[in-house]
Amino acid sequence: MGQTVVTGNVRPVAEIKISVFGLDRHIRWDIGAFGEDHDARAELVRLSLQRAGTAADVEGAHTNGVRVIAVASGGSDETALRDAGAERYSPTFATPISSSNSCAVAISETADERARR
């Protein structure tokens, strides 16, 4: 999935603050959440989790030779993840996935799903 930033700062200010310390090199700004998205910090985390887990993650895994178990808890639905080439699919992390060969990547989980584990 990559790293991102969740902050009450507006995105341009967050980008400046992070880049000053040289920490912006591996940031996925597109899946972050910022002050202009919502006032409540908890909502910012939820928004960021929704933005993660896209078909781009499947494509990125395949580029690196990794088979994918896709979980549609992010920004893409089952059709988009399957169209991107996910070898296996699950609607949530709570749903068992059978696989006769190893797959190395699962697309993001929501806070609710983590709490249920």
Buried (B, 14 or more C-beta within 10 A) or exposed (E): BEEBBBBBBEBEEBBEBBEEEEEBEEBBEEBBBBBEBBEEEEEBBBBBBBBBBBBBBBEBBBEEEBBBBBBBBBBBEBEBBBEBBBBBBBEEBEEEEEEEEEBEBBBBBBEEBEEEE
